[in-house]
Each structure stands twice: as structure tokens, then as C-alpha cells.
Amino acid sequence: MRNIDYKHIVQAEDIRPIRDHVLVCNMDFQAETTKGGIILTNDDGRGAGIRPRWGRVYSVGRLQKEIKVGEWVLVEHGRWTRGVLLQKPNGEELVIRRVDFKDIMATSDEPTSTYGSNGSI
């Protein structure tokens, strides 16, 4: 978690987004390999690694009725904010990102690879 120097660090027990926005954590930015052996690189912010990402829902706004905390959501590429490091009093650290409800493409009860089981097509 600390291998990235986060500009924004929040120290709190819990936070909640406004309106119908969604906060996610555990987004996967690692490279994936298709069954055919093609390596889909991690995101460089330009062209490599451009694809939707899964994230676990950390918190939802008061107006959000369709997405529940703990679900996994598939978010359109680049439709998330930069990570904010959340430091809880118990020492737990999470990187959270805000996504708009309209940018959520799908939900799942379990973490799911975008490209099939074990990261392959």
C-alpha cells in the first residue's frame, strides 16, 4: 500500500460519498494474461491496459439504492478518481476511489476476472 506516495491521506473510521456515488477499494491494476498468451499490461494512463476494472464497494451514498456495500462492480475504463489512502484508527489502510453510478457496467457477489477465470479468456 505504501509503495505509492499518495497526495491525499484521510484518517477516519469510516466515510460515505454524497448522493448516489459509490466508493470502491481493491481495484486491480495488474497485468492479465489471456488463454492465448496475450499479456494485457497494467494501466499506463494512455493506451496500454485500457479496459474496465473490478472494485469492491466500500461505501455508498444515501441515495444509492441499487448497489450494496461488499458487492464487486465493473467500472468503465478511467471512470474512477485517483486513489485516496484511508487510514483507520486500527491501523488498516485502504485505497479508495469514487465512481459515478452511471459508469458501473455490472455487479458480482465475488471478485471476477474481466477475462474469465484465473485472468484468462
MODELLER restraints for C-alpha pairs under 7 A, 6 or more apart:
rsr = mdl.restraints
at = mdl.atoms
rsr.add(forms.Gaussian(group=physical.xy_distance, feature=features.Distance(at['CA:6:A'], at['CA:84:A']), mean=6.70, stdev=0.5))
rsr.add(forms.Gaussian(group=physical.xy_distance, feature=features.Distance(at['CA:6:A'], at['CA:85:A']), mean=6.48, stdev=0.5))
rsr.add(forms.Gaussian(group=physical.xy_distance, feature=features.Distance(at['CA:8:A'], at['CA:84:A']), mean=5.33, stdev=0.5))
rsr.add(forms.Gaussian(group=physical.xy_distance, feature=features.Distance(at['CA:8:A'], at['CA:85:A']), mean=6.42, stdev=0.5))
rsr.add(forms.Gaussian(group=physical.xy_distance, feature=features.Distance(at['CA:9:A'], at['CA:84:A']), mean=5.88, stdev=0.5))
rsr.add(forms.Gaussian(group=physical.xy_distance, feature=features.Distance(at['CA:9:A'], at['CA:85:A']), mean=4.74, stdev=0.5))
rsr.add(forms.Gaussian(group=physical.xy_distance, feature=features.Distance(at['CA:9:A'], at['CA:86:A']), mean=6.00, stdev=0.5))
rsr.add(forms.Gaussian(group=physical.xy_distance, feature=features.Distance(at['CA:10:A'], at['CA:85:A']), mean=6.13, stdev=0.5))
rsr.add(forms.Gaussian(group=physical.xy_distance, feature=features.Distance(at['CA:10:A'], at['CA:86:A']), mean=4.85, stdev=0.5))
rsr.add(forms.Gaussian(group=physical.xy_distance, feature=features.Distance(at['CA:10:A'], at['CA:87:A']), mean=6.08, stdev=0.5))
rsr.add(forms.Gaussian(group=physical.xy_distance, feature=features.Distance(at['CA:11:A'], at['CA:86:A']), mean=5.88, stdev=0.5))
rsr.add(forms.Gaussian(group=physical.xy_distance, feature=features.Distance(at['CA:11:A'], at['CA:87:A']), mean=4.72, stdev=0.5))
rsr.add(forms.Gaussian(group=physical.xy_distance, feature=features.Distance(at['CA:11:A'], at['CA:88:A']), mean=5.90, stdev=0.5))
rsr.add(forms.Gaussian(group=physical.xy_distance, feature=features.Distance(at['CA:12:A'], at['CA:86:A']), mean=7.00, stdev=0.5))
rsr.add(forms.Gaussian(group=physical.xy_distance, feature=features.Distance(at['CA:12:A'], at['CA:87:A']), mean=6.37, stdev=0.5))
rsr.add(forms.Gaussian(group=physical.xy_distance, feature=features.Distance(at['CA:12:A'], at['CA:88:A']), mean=5.37, stdev=0.5))
rsr.add(forms.Gaussian(group=physical.xy_distance, feature=features.Distance(at['CA:12:A'], at['CA:89:A']), mean=6.84, stdev=0.5))
rsr.add(forms.Gaussian(group=physical.xy_distance, feature=features.Distance(at['CA:13:A'], at['CA:88:A']), mean=5.09, stdev=0.5))
rsr.add(forms.Gaussian(group=physical.xy_distance, feature=features.Distance(at['CA:13:A'], at['CA:89:A']), mean=6.25, stdev=0.5))
rsr.add(forms.Gaussian(group=physical.xy_distance, feature=features.Distance(at['CA:16:A'], at['CA:59:A']), mean=5.71, stdev=0.5))
rsr.add(forms.Gaussian(group=physical.xy_distance, feature=features.Distance(at['CA:16:A'], at['CA:60:A']), mean=6.22, stdev=0.5))
rsr.add(forms.Gaussian(group=physical.xy_distance, feature=features.Distance(at['CA:16:A'], at['CA:61:A']), mean=6.03, stdev=0.5))
rsr.add(forms.Gaussian(group=physical.xy_distance, feature=features.Distance(at['CA:17:A'], at['CA:23:A']), mean=6.63, stdev=0.5))
rsr.add(forms.Gaussian(group=physical.xy_distance, feature=features.Distance(at['CA:17:A'], at['CA:60:A']), mean=6.01, stdev=0.5))
rsr.add(forms.Gaussian(group=physical.xy_distance, feature=features.Distance(at['CA:17:A'], at['CA:61:A']), mean=4.80, stdev=0.5))
rsr.add(forms.Gaussian(group=physical.xy_distance, feature=features.Distance(at['CA:18:A'], at['CA:61:A']), mean=4.88, stdev=0.5))
rsr.add(forms.Gaussian(group=physical.xy_distance, feature=features.Distance(at['CA:18:A'], at['CA:62:A']), mean=6.89, stdev=0.5))
rsr.add(forms.Gaussian(group=physical.xy_distance, feature=features.Distance(at['CA:19:A'], at['CA:61:A']), mean=4.97, stdev=0.5))
rsr.add(forms.Gaussian(group=physical.xy_distance, feature=features.Distance(at['CA:19:A'], at['CA:62:A']), mean=5.84, stdev=0.5))
rsr.add(forms.Gaussian(group=physical.xy_distance, feature=features.Distance(at['CA:19:A'], at['CA:63:A']), mean=5.09, stdev=0.5))
rsr.add(forms.Gaussian(group=physical.xy_distance, feature=features.Distance(at['CA:19:A'], at['CA:64:A']), mean=6.94, stdev=0.5))
rsr.add(forms.Gaussian(group=physical.xy_distance, feature=features.Distance(at['CA:20:A'], at['CA:60:A']), mean=6.81, stdev=0.5))
rsr.add(forms.Gaussian(group=physical.xy_distance, feature=features.Distance(at['CA:20:A'], at['CA:61:A']), mean=4.82, stdev=0.5))
rsr.add(forms.Gaussian(group=physical.xy_distance, feature=features.Distance(at['CA:20:A'], at['CA:62:A']), mean=6.50, stdev=0.5))
rsr.add(forms.Gaussian(group=physical.xy_distance, feature=features.Distance(at['CA:20:A'], at['CA:63:A']), mean=4.72, stdev=0.5))
rsr.add(forms.Gaussian(group=physical.xy_distance, feature=features.Distance(at['CA:20:A'], at['CA:64:A']), mean=4.25, stdev=0.5))
rsr.add(forms.Gaussian(group=physical.xy_distance, feature=features.Distance(at['CA:20:A'], at['CA:101:A']), mean=6.59, stdev=0.5))
rsr.add(forms.Gaussian(group=physical.xy_distance, feature=features.Distance(at['CA:21:A'], at['CA:60:A']), mean=6.12, stdev=0.5))
rsr.add(forms.Gaussian(group=physical.xy_distance, feature=features.Distance(at['CA:21:A'], at['CA:61:A']), mean=5.39, stdev=0.5))
rsr.add(forms.Gaussian(group=physical.xy_distance, feature=features.Distance(at['CA:21:A'], at['CA:64:A']), mean=6.96, stdev=0.5))
rsr.add(forms.Gaussian(group=physical.xy_distance, feature=features.Distance(at['CA:21:A'], at['CA:98:A']), mean=6.93, stdev=0.5))
rsr.add(forms.Gaussian(group=physical.xy_distance, feature=features.Distance(at['CA:21:A'], at['CA:99:A']), mean=6.23, stdev=0.5))
rsr.add(forms.Gaussian(group=physical.xy_distance, feature=features.Distance(at['CA:21:A'], at['CA:100:A']), mean=5.11, stdev=0.5))
rsr.add(forms.Gaussian(group=physical.xy_distance, feature=features.Distance(at['CA:21:A'], at['CA:101:A']), mean=5.83, stdev=0.5))
rsr.add(forms.Gaussian(group=physical.xy_distance, feature=features.Distance(at['CA:22:A'], at['CA:57:A']), mean=6.93, stdev=0.5))
rsr.add(forms.Gaussian(group=physical.xy_distance, feature=features.Distance(at['CA:22:A'], at['CA:59:A']), mean=6.09, stdev=0.5))
rsr.add(forms.Gaussian(group=physical.xy_distance, feature=features.Distance(at['CA:22:A'], at['CA:60:A']), mean=4.59, stdev=0.5))
rsr.add(forms.Gaussian(group=physical.xy_distance, feature=features.Distance(at['CA:22:A'], at['CA:61:A']), mean=6.35, stdev=0.5))
rsr.add(forms.Gaussian(group=physical.xy_distance, feature=features.Distance(at['CA:22:A'], at['CA:98:A']), mean=5.72, stdev=0.5))
rsr.add(forms.Gaussian(group=physical.xy_distance, feature=features.Distance(at['CA:22:A'], at['CA:99:A']), mean=5.39, stdev=0.5))
rsr.add(forms.Gaussian(group=physical.xy_distance, feature=features.Distance(at['CA:22:A'], at['CA:100:A']), mean=6.31, stdev=0.5))
rsr.add(forms.Gaussian(group=physical.xy_distance, feature=features.Distance(at['CA:22:A'], at['CA:101:A']), mean=6.62, stdev=0.5))
rsr.add(forms.Gaussian(group=physical.xy_distance, feature=features.Distance(at['CA:23:A'], at['CA:57:A']), mean=5.98, stdev=0.5))
rsr.add(forms.Gaussian(group=physical.xy_distance, feature=features.Distance(at['CA:23:A'], at['CA:58:A']), mean=5.41, stdev=0.5))
rsr.add(forms.Gaussian(group=physical.xy_distance, feature=features.Distance(at['CA:23:A'], at['CA:59:A']), mean=5.13, stdev=0.5))
rsr.add(forms.Gaussian(group=physical.xy_distance, feature=features.Distance(at['CA:23:A'], at['CA:60:A']), mean=6.18, stdev=0.5))
rsr.add(forms.Gaussian(group=physical.xy_distance, feature=features.Distance(at['CA:23:A'], at['CA:96:A']), mean=6.26, stdev=0.5))
rsr.add(forms.Gaussian(group=physical.xy_distance, feature=features.Distance(at['CA:23:A'], at['CA:97:A']), mean=5.50, stdev=0.5))
rsr.add(forms.Gaussian(group=physical.xy_distance, feature=features.Distance(at['CA:23:A'], at['CA:98:A']), mean=4.52, stdev=0.5))
rsr.add(forms.Gaussian(group=physical.xy_distance, feature=features.Distance(at['CA:23:A'], at['CA:99:A']), mean=6.28, stdev=0.5))
rsr.add(forms.Gaussian(group=physical.xy_distance, feature=features.Distance(at['CA:24:A'], at['CA:55:A']), mean=5.52, stdev=0.5))
rsr.add(forms.Gaussian(group=physical.xy_distance, feature=features.Distance(at['CA:24:A'], at['CA:56:A']), mean=5.25, stdev=0.5))
rsr.add(forms.Gaussian(group=physical.xy_distance, feature=features.Distance(at['CA:24:A'], at['CA:57:A']), mean=4.40, stdev=0.5))
rsr.add(forms.Gaussian(group=physical.xy_distance, feature=features.Distance(at['CA:24:A'], at['CA:58:A']), mean=4.95, stdev=0.5))
rsr.add(forms.Gaussian(group=physical.xy_distance, feature=features.Distance(at['CA:24:A'], at['CA:96:A']), mean=5.46, stdev=0.5))
rsr.add(forms.Gaussian(group=physical.xy_distance, feature=features.Distance(at['CA:24:A'], at['CA:97:A']), mean=5.37, stdev=0.5))
rsr.add(forms.Gaussian(group=physical.xy_distance, feature=features.Distance(at['CA:24:A'], at['CA:98:A']), mean=6.38, stdev=0.5))
rsr.add(forms.Gaussian(group=physical.xy_distance, feature=features.Distance(at['CA:25:A'], at['CA:55:A']), mean=5.65, stdev=0.5))
rsr.add(forms.Gaussian(group=physical.xy_distance, feature=features.Distance(at['CA:25:A'], at['CA:56:A']), mean=5.32, stdev=0.5))
rsr.add(forms.Gaussian(group=physical.xy_distance, feature=features.Distance(at['CA:25:A'], at['CA:57:A']), mean=6.47, stdev=0.5))
rsr.add(forms.Gaussian(group=physical.xy_distance, feature=features.Distance(at['CA:25:A'], at['CA:58:A']), mean=6.06, stdev=0.5))
rsr.add(forms.Gaussian(group=physical.xy_distance, feature=features.Distance(at['CA:25:A'], at['CA:94:A']), mean=6.72, stdev=0.5))
rsr.add(forms.Gaussian(group=physical.xy_distance, feature=features.Distance(at['CA:25:A'], at['CA:95:A']), mean=5.79, stdev=0.5))
rsr.add(forms.Gaussian(group=physical.xy_distance, feature=features.Distance(at['CA:25:A'], at['CA:96:A']), mean=4.67, stdev=0.5))
rsr.add(forms.Gaussian(group=physical.xy_distance, feature=features.Distance(at['CA:25:A'], at['CA:97:A']), mean=6.47, stdev=0.5))
rsr.add(forms.Gaussian(group=physical.xy_distance, feature=features.Distance(at['CA:26:A'], at['CA:55:A']), mean=5.41, stdev=0.5))
rsr.add(forms.Gaussian(group=physical.xy_distance, feature=features.Distance(at['CA:26:A'], at['CA:56:A']), mean=5.85, stdev=0.5))
rsr.add(forms.Gaussian(group=physical.xy_distance, feature=features.Distance(at['CA:27:A'], at['CA:53:A']), mean=6.56, stdev=0.5))
rsr.add(forms.Gaussian(group=physical.xy_distance, feature=features.Distance(at['CA:27:A'], at['CA:54:A']), mean=5.71, stdev=0.5))
rsr.add(forms.Gaussian(group=physical.xy_distance, feature=features.Distance(at['CA:27:A'], at['CA:55:A']), mean=4.32, stdev=0.5))
rsr.add(forms.Gaussian(group=physical.xy_distance, feature=features.Distance(at['CA:28:A'], at['CA:53:A']), mean=6.51, stdev=0.5))
rsr.add(forms.Gaussian(group=physical.xy_distance, feature=features.Distance(at['CA:28:A'], at['CA:54:A']), mean=6.58, stdev=0.5))
rsr.add(forms.Gaussian(group=physical.xy_distance, feature=features.Distance(at['CA:29:A'], at['CA:42:A']), mean=5.52, stdev=0.5))
rsr.add(forms.Gaussian(group=physical.xy_distance, feature=features.Distance(at['CA:29:A'], at['CA:43:A']), mean=6.33, stdev=0.5))
rsr.add(forms.Gaussian(group=physical.xy_distance, feature=features.Distance(at['CA:30:A'], at['CA:42:A']), mean=4.86, stdev=0.5))
rsr.add(forms.Gaussian(group=physical.xy_distance, feature=features.Distance(at['CA:31:A'], at['CA:39:A']), mean=6.77, stdev=0.5))
rsr.add(forms.Gaussian(group=physical.xy_distance, feature=features.Distance(at['CA:31:A'], at['CA:40:A']), mean=5.44, stdev=0.5))
rsr.add(forms.Gaussian(group=physical.xy_distance, feature=features.Distance(at['CA:31:A'], at['CA:41:A']), mean=4.35, stdev=0.5))
rsr.add(forms.Gaussian(group=physical.xy_distance, feature=features.Distance(at['CA:31:A'], at['CA:42:A']), mean=4.41, stdev=0.5))
rsr.add(forms.Gaussian(group=physical.xy_distance, feature=features.Distance(at['CA:32:A'], at['CA:39:A']), mean=5.82, stdev=0.5))
rsr.add(forms.Gaussian(group=physical.xy_distance, feature=features.Distance(at['CA:32:A'], at['CA:40:A']), mean=5.09, stdev=0.5))
rsr.add(forms.Gaussian(group=physical.xy_distance, feature=features.Distance(at['CA:32:A'], at['CA:41:A']), mean=6.61, stdev=0.5))
rsr.add(forms.Gaussian(group=physical.xy_distance, feature=features.Distance(at['CA:32:A'], at['CA:119:A']), mean=5.60, stdev=0.5))
rsr.add(forms.Gaussian(group=physical.xy_distance, feature=features.Distance(at['CA:33:A'], at['CA:39:A']), mean=4.41, stdev=0.5))
rsr.add(forms.Gaussian(group=physical.xy_distance, feature=features.Distance(at['CA:33:A'], at['CA:40:A']), mean=5.90, stdev=0.5))
rsr.add(forms.Gaussian(group=physical.xy_distance, feature=features.Distance(at['CA:33:A'], at['CA:119:A']), mean=5.99, stdev=0.5))
rsr.add(forms.Gaussian(group=physical.xy_distance, feature=features.Distance(at['CA:33:A'], at['CA:120:A']), mean=5.66, stdev=0.5))
rsr.add(forms.Gaussian(group=physical.xy_distance, feature=features.Distance(at['CA:34:A'], at['CA:115:A']), mean=6.93, stdev=0.5))
rsr.add(forms.Gaussian(group=physical.xy_distance, feature=features.Distance(at['CA:34:A'], at['CA:119:A']), mean=6.55, stdev=0.5))
rsr.add(forms.Gaussian(group=physical.xy_distance, feature=features.Distance(at['CA:34:A'], at['CA:120:A']), mean=4.02, stdev=0.5))
rsr.add(forms.Gaussian(group=physical.xy_distance, feature=features.Distance(at['CA:34:A'], at['CA:121:A']), mean=4.90, stdev=0.5))
rsr.add(forms.Gaussian(group=physical.xy_distance, feature=features.Distance(at['CA:35:A'], at['CA:120:A']), mean=4.63, stdev=0.5))
rsr.add(forms.Gaussian(group=physical.xy_distance, feature=features.Distance(at['CA:35:A'], at['CA:121:A']), mean=4.99, stdev=0.5))
rsr.add(forms.Gaussian(group=physical.xy_distance, feature=features.Distance(at['CA:40:A'], at['CA:49:A']), mean=5.83, stdev=0.5))
rsr.add(forms.Gaussian(group=physical.xy_distance, feature=features.Distance(at['CA:41:A'], at['CA:48:A']), mean=5.98, stdev=0.5))
rsr.add(forms.Gaussian(group=physical.xy_distance, feature=features.Distance(at['CA:41:A'], at['CA:49:A']), mean=4.81, stdev=0.5))
rsr.add(forms.Gaussian(group=physical.xy_distance, feature=features.Distance(at['CA:42:A'], at['CA:48:A']), mean=6.82, stdev=0.5))
rsr.add(forms.Gaussian(group=physical.xy_distance, feature=features.Distance(at['CA:42:A'], at['CA:49:A']), mean=4.78, stdev=0.5))
rsr.add(forms.Gaussian(group=physical.xy_distance, feature=features.Distance(at['CA:43:A'], at['CA:49:A']), mean=4.20, stdev=0.5))
rsr.add(forms.Gaussian(group=physical.xy_distance, feature=features.Distance(at['CA:43:A'], at['CA:50:A']), mean=6.18, stdev=0.5))
rsr.add(forms.Gaussian(group=physical.xy_distance, feature=features.Distance(at['CA:50:A'], at['CA:77:A']), mean=6.26, stdev=0.5))
rsr.add(forms.Gaussian(group=physical.xy_distance, feature=features.Distance(at['CA:51:A'], at['CA:77:A']), mean=5.14, stdev=0.5))
rsr.add(forms.Gaussian(group=physical.xy_distance, feature=features.Distance(at['CA:52:A'], at['CA:74:A']), mean=6.35, stdev=0.5))
rsr.add(forms.Gaussian(group=physical.xy_distance, feature=features.Distance(at['CA:52:A'], at['CA:75:A']), mean=5.44, stdev=0.5))
rsr.add(forms.Gaussian(group=physical.xy_distance, feature=features.Distance(at['CA:52:A'], at['CA:76:A']), mean=4.66, stdev=0.5))
rsr.add(forms.Gaussian(group=physical.xy_distance, feature=features.Distance(at['CA:52:A'], at['CA:77:A']), mean=4.35, stdev=0.5))
rsr.add(forms.Gaussian(group=physical.xy_distance, feature=features.Distance(at['CA:53:A'], at['CA:74:A']), mean=5.53, stdev=0.5))
rsr.add(forms.Gaussian(group=physical.xy_distance, feature=features.Distance(at['CA:53:A'], at['CA:75:A']), mean=5.43, stdev=0.5))
rsr.add(forms.Gaussian(group=physical.xy_distance, feature=features.Distance(at['CA:53:A'], at['CA:76:A']), mean=6.91, stdev=0.5))
rsr.add(forms.Gaussian(group=physical.xy_distance, feature=features.Distance(at['CA:53:A'], at['CA:77:A']), mean=6.59, stdev=0.5))
rsr.add(forms.Gaussian(group=physical.xy_distance, feature=features.Distance(at['CA:54:A'], at['CA:72:A']), mean=6.39, stdev=0.5))
rsr.add(forms.Gaussian(group=physical.xy_distance, feature=features.Distance(at['CA:54:A'], at['CA:73:A']), mean=5.43, stdev=0.5))
rsr.add(forms.Gaussian(group=physical.xy_distance, feature=features.Distance(at['CA:54:A'], at['CA:74:A']), mean=4.42, stdev=0.5))
rsr.add(forms.Gaussian(group=physical.xy_distance, feature=features.Distance(at['CA:54:A'], at['CA:75:A']), mean=6.25, stdev=0.5))
rsr.add(forms.Gaussian(group=physical.xy_distance, feature=features.Distance(at['CA:55:A'], at['CA:72:A']), mean=5.49, stdev=0.5))
rsr.add(forms.Gaussian(group=physical.xy_distance, feature=features.Distance(at['CA:55:A'], at['CA:73:A']), mean=5.50, stdev=0.5))
rsr.add(forms.Gaussian(group=physical.xy_distance, feature=features.Distance(at['CA:55:A'], at['CA:74:A']), mean=6.66, stdev=0.5))
rsr.add(forms.Gaussian(group=physical.xy_distance, feature=features.Distance(at['CA:56:A'], at['CA:70:A']), mean=5.96, stdev=0.5))
rsr.add(forms.Gaussian(group=physical.xy_distance, feature=features.Distance(at['CA:56:A'], at['CA:71:A']), mean=5.78, stdev=0.5))
rsr.add(forms.Gaussian(group=physical.xy_distance, feature=features.Distance(at['CA:56:A'], at['CA:72:A']), mean=4.37, stdev=0.5))
rsr.add(forms.Gaussian(group=physical.xy_distance, feature=features.Distance(at['CA:56:A'], at['CA:73:A']), mean=6.34, stdev=0.5))
rsr.add(forms.Gaussian(group=physical.xy_distance, feature=features.Distance(at['CA:57:A'], at['CA:69:A']), mean=5.00, stdev=0.5))
rsr.add(forms.Gaussian(group=physical.xy_distance, feature=features.Distance(at['CA:57:A'], at['CA:70:A']), mean=5.10, stdev=0.5))
rsr.add(forms.Gaussian(group=physical.xy_distance, feature=features.Distance(at['CA:57:A'], at['CA:71:A']), mean=5.48, stdev=0.5))
rsr.add(forms.Gaussian(group=physical.xy_distance, feature=features.Distance(at['CA:57:A'], at['CA:72:A']), mean=6.02, stdev=0.5))
rsr.add(forms.Gaussian(group=physical.xy_distance, feature=features.Distance(at['CA:57:A'], at['CA:73:A']), mean=6.99, stdev=0.5))
rsr.add(forms.Gaussian(group=physical.xy_distance, feature=features.Distance(at['CA:58:A'], at['CA:69:A']), mean=5.61, stdev=0.5))
rsr.add(forms.Gaussian(group=physical.xy_distance, feature=features.Distance(at['CA:58:A'], at['CA:70:A']), mean=6.38, stdev=0.5))
rsr.add(forms.Gaussian(group=physical.xy_distance, feature=features.Distance(at['CA:59:A'], at['CA:69:A']), mean=5.58, stdev=0.5))
rsr.add(forms.Gaussian(group=physical.xy_distance, feature=features.Distance(at['CA:60:A'], at['CA:69:A']), mean=6.73, stdev=0.5))
rsr.add(forms.Gaussian(group=physical.xy_distance, feature=features.Distance(at['CA:71:A'], at['CA:107:A']), mean=6.66, stdev=0.5))
rsr.add(forms.Gaussian(group=physical.xy_distance, feature=features.Distance(at['CA:71:A'], at['CA:108:A']), mean=6.01, stdev=0.5))
rsr.add(forms.Gaussian(group=physical.xy_distance, feature=features.Distance(at['CA:71:A'], at['CA:109:A']), mean=5.19, stdev=0.5))
rsr.add(forms.Gaussian(group=physical.xy_distance, feature=features.Distance(at['CA:72:A'], at['CA:107:A']), mean=5.52, stdev=0.5))
rsr.add(forms.Gaussian(group=physical.xy_distance, feature=features.Distance(at['CA:72:A'], at['CA:108:A']), mean=5.01, stdev=0.5))
rsr.add(forms.Gaussian(group=physical.xy_distance, feature=features.Distance(at['CA:72:A'], at['CA:109:A']), mean=5.97, stdev=0.5))
rsr.add(forms.Gaussian(group=physical.xy_distance, feature=features.Distance(at['CA:72:A'], at['CA:110:A']), mean=6.30, stdev=0.5))
rsr.add(forms.Gaussian(group=physical.xy_distance, feature=features.Distance(at['CA:72:A'], at['CA:111:A']), mean=6.06, stdev=0.5))
rsr.add(forms.Gaussian(group=physical.xy_distance, feature=features.Distance(at['CA:73:A'], at['CA:104:A']), mean=6.38, stdev=0.5))
rsr.add(forms.Gaussian(group=physical.xy_distance, feature=features.Distance(at['CA:73:A'], at['CA:106:A']), mean=5.69, stdev=0.5))
rsr.add(forms.Gaussian(group=physical.xy_distance, feature=features.Distance(at['CA:73:A'], at['CA:107:A']), mean=4.39, stdev=0.5))
rsr.add(forms.Gaussian(group=physical.xy_distance, feature=features.Distance(at['CA:73:A'], at['CA:108:A']), mean=6.35, stdev=0.5))
rsr.add(forms.Gaussian(group=physical.xy_distance, feature=features.Distance(at['CA:74:A'], at['CA:104:A']), mean=5.76, stdev=0.5))
rsr.add(forms.Gaussian(group=physical.xy_distance, feature=features.Distance(at['CA:74:A'], at['CA:105:A']), mean=5.41, stdev=0.5))
rsr.add(forms.Gaussian(group=physical.xy_distance, feature=features.Distance(at['CA:74:A'], at['CA:106:A']), mean=5.13, stdev=0.5))
rsr.add(forms.Gaussian(group=physical.xy_distance, feature=features.Distance(at['CA:74:A'], at['CA:107:A']), mean=6.21, stdev=0.5))
rsr.add(forms.Gaussian(group=physical.xy_distance, feature=features.Distance(at['CA:75:A'], at['CA:103:A']), mean=5.78, stdev=0.5))
rsr.add(forms.Gaussian(group=physical.xy_distance, feature=features.Distance(at['CA:75:A'], at['CA:104:A']), mean=4.62, stdev=0.5))
rsr.add(forms.Gaussian(group=physical.xy_distance, feature=features.Distance(at['CA:75:A'], at['CA:105:A']), mean=5.75, stdev=0.5))
rsr.add(forms.Gaussian(group=physical.xy_distance, feature=features.Distance(at['CA:76:A'], at['CA:103:A']), mean=5.65, stdev=0.5))
rsr.add(forms.Gaussian(group=physical.xy_distance, feature=features.Distance(at['CA:76:A'], at['CA:104:A']), mean=6.49, stdev=0.5))
rsr.add(forms.Gaussian(group=physical.xy_distance, feature=features.Distance(at['CA:76:A'], at['CA:105:A']), mean=6.59, stdev=0.5))
rsr.add(forms.Gaussian(group=physical.xy_distance, feature=features.Distance(at['CA:79:A'], at['CA:99:A']), mean=6.33, stdev=0.5))
rsr.add(forms.Gaussian(group=physical.xy_distance, feature=features.Distance(at['CA:79:A'], at['CA:103:A']), mean=6.38, stdev=0.5))
rsr.add(forms.Gaussian(group=physical.xy_distance, feature=features.Distance(at['CA:80:A'], at['CA:97:A']), mean=6.09, stdev=0.5))
rsr.add(forms.Gaussian(group=physical.xy_distance, feature=features.Distance(at['CA:80:A'], at['CA:98:A']), mean=5.68, stdev=0.5))
rsr.add(forms.Gaussian(group=physical.xy_distance, feature=features.Distance(at['CA:80:A'], at['CA:99:A']), mean=4.84, stdev=0.5))
rsr.add(forms.Gaussian(group=physical.xy_distance, feature=features.Distance(at['CA:81:A'], at['CA:97:A']), mean=5.30, stdev=0.5))
rsr.add(forms.Gaussian(group=physical.xy_distance, feature=features.Distance(at['CA:81:A'], at['CA:98:A']), mean=5.48, stdev=0.5))
rsr.add(forms.Gaussian(group=physical.xy_distance, feature=features.Distance(at['CA:81:A'], at['CA:99:A']), mean=6.84, stdev=0.5))
rsr.add(forms.Gaussian(group=physical.xy_distance, feature=features.Distance(at['CA:82:A'], at['CA:97:A']), mean=6.22, stdev=0.5))
rsr.add(forms.Gaussian(group=physical.xy_distance, feature=features.Distance(at['CA:83:A'], at['CA:95:A']), mean=5.53, stdev=0.5))
rsr.add(forms.Gaussian(group=physical.xy_distance, feature=features.Distance(at['CA:83:A'], at['CA:96:A']), mean=5.46, stdev=0.5))
rsr.add(forms.Gaussian(group=physical.xy_distance, feature=features.Distance(at['CA:83:A'], at['CA:97:A']), mean=5.10, stdev=0.5))
rsr.add(forms.Gaussian(group=physical.xy_distance, feature=features.Distance(at['CA:84:A'], at['CA:95:A']), mean=5.43, stdev=0.5))
rsr.add(forms.Gaussian(group=physical.xy_distance, feature=features.Distance(at['CA:84:A'], at['CA:96:A']), mean=5.39, stdev=0.5))
rsr.add(forms.Gaussian(group=physical.xy_distance, feature=features.Distance(at['CA:84:A'], at['CA:97:A']), mean=6.49, stdev=0.5))
rsr.add(forms.Gaussian(group=physical.xy_distance, feature=features.Distance(at['CA:85:A'], at['CA:93:A']), mean=6.73, stdev=0.5))
rsr.add(forms.Gaussian(group=physical.xy_distance, feature=features.Distance(at['CA:85:A'], at['CA:94:A']), mean=5.79, stdev=0.5))
rsr.add(forms.Gaussian(group=physical.xy_distance, feature=features.Distance(at['CA:85:A'], at['CA:95:A']), mean=4.58, stdev=0.5))
rsr.add(forms.Gaussian(group=physical.xy_distance, feature=features.Distance(at['CA:85:A'], at['CA:96:A']), mean=6.49, stdev=0.5))
rsr.add(forms.Gaussian(group=physical.xy_distance, feature=features.Distance(at['CA:86:A'], at['CA:93:A']), mean=5.58, stdev=0.5))
rsr.add(forms.Gaussian(group=physical.xy_distance, feature=features.Distance(at['CA:86:A'], at['CA:94:A']), mean=5.17, stdev=0.5))
rsr.add(forms.Gaussian(group=physical.xy_distance, feature=features.Distance(at['CA:86:A'], at['CA:95:A']), mean=6.06, stdev=0.5))
rsr.add(forms.Gaussian(group=physical.xy_distance, feature=features.Distance(at['CA:86:A'], at['CA:96:A']), mean=6.89, stdev=0.5))
rsr.add(forms.Gaussian(group=physical.xy_distance, feature=features.Distance(at['CA:87:A'], at['CA:93:A']), mean=4.67, stdev=0.5))
rsr.add(forms.Gaussian(group=physical.xy_distance, feature=features.Distance(at['CA:87:A'], at['CA:94:A']), mean=6.76, stdev=0.5))
rsr.add(forms.Gaussian(group=physical.xy_distance, feature=features.Distance(at['CA:113:A'], at['CA:119:A']), mean=5.34, stdev=0.5))
rsr.add(forms.Gaussian(group=physical.xy_distance, feature=features.Distance(at['CA:115:A'], at['CA:121:A']), mean=4.88, stdev=0.5))
